[in-house]
Amino acid sequence: MCESPIVKGRTGWRGWFDLPLRTARRPDEQWVDLTHPFSTSVPRSAMFPPPRFSYFAQMPEKPLNVTHMETIVHMGTHVDAPRHFYADGPGMDEIPIERMTGEGVVIRLDKSVNEQISVDDLVAATPAIEHGDIVAIDTGWSARWGTPEWNRHPYLSLEAAQWLIEHRVKLVAVDTATPDLPFDLRPENFSFPVHCLLLKEGALISEQIANLHKLTGRRVEFLFCPLSIKDCDGAPARVLARGFT
């Protein structure tokens, strides 16, 4: 469970766990882009202002285009750093590359509005989740991007998040707004327990992933490429994956 933040910020980040050694495998397919395009209409929490884009310089008045962007970093396809919930956790610029790249699985879990993802769902998923994997969960929710149902998504139970930690999953990626409870199920003083558990134990989180249906049921190679923003709690990311034979 995640304690409420104190004035100076929550502490208790436990560090990175050791990753198993793997035999190199050769992927045989083209990269699939798992990123939603970023724009002013990106789905967002009601507490967040929309992204803003303007031209610092623009053709034909100027000899080049220079875009100014103002945005919350936790919108669109992005990666959460431990700093998101732990003041003593690393920021985006401190995350080792091997924590955001490498082998993993895309599992399909067909879920309905506000439905929980359980330990049994993860145990039964194919391919089997292995220690050190990146796990991307395809609920089909990316098809609801920008619709009224977007924020009434499936979510991980706390027990399921603990199971992923026990299996040394290094990054959990979801095609929903968050792996935590959807907004309309949250109690008063909600403390994002799934985020807190995963990030505290060294498992990163990536949210709002697209196009997982193109790789579902496969072992794949992942590239999560967030901006390396110094001391930042998260960053927009380009996410790519390709299948193994």
Number of C-alpha atoms within 10 A of each C-alpha: 11 15 11 12 13 8 6 7 12 19 16 12 20 14 15 15 14 10 14 10 8 9 5 8 11 10 15 11 12 10 15 17 17 24 21 19 11 14 13 12 12 16 19 19 13 7 6 11 12 18 17 13 13 11 11 12 14 13 10 8 8 10 9 11 13 13 11 11 11 11 14 15 19 21 23 25 28 26 31 26 26 31 22 20 24 21 17 16 24 21 22 23 18 15 16 11 12 11 20 21 20 19 22 27 25 28 26 22 18 14 16 13 14 17 16 19 22 16 18 11 15 19 13 12 17 17 16 17 22 16 17 23 27 29 24 25 26 26 23 21 26 22 14 15 19 13 10 9 12 19 23 20 26 28 24 20 19 22 14 20 26 17 17 23 23 11 14 22 25 29 26 22 23 27 27 29 29 22 28 23 25 19 15 9 11 12 9 6 7 12 17 18 18 24 24 22 19 22 27 24 20 24 27 22 26 29 24 24 27 26 18 25 17 16 20 21 17 19 25 27 21 24 22 23 17 20 17 16 15 12 14 19 22 27 25 24 25 19 24 21 26 21 23 14 11
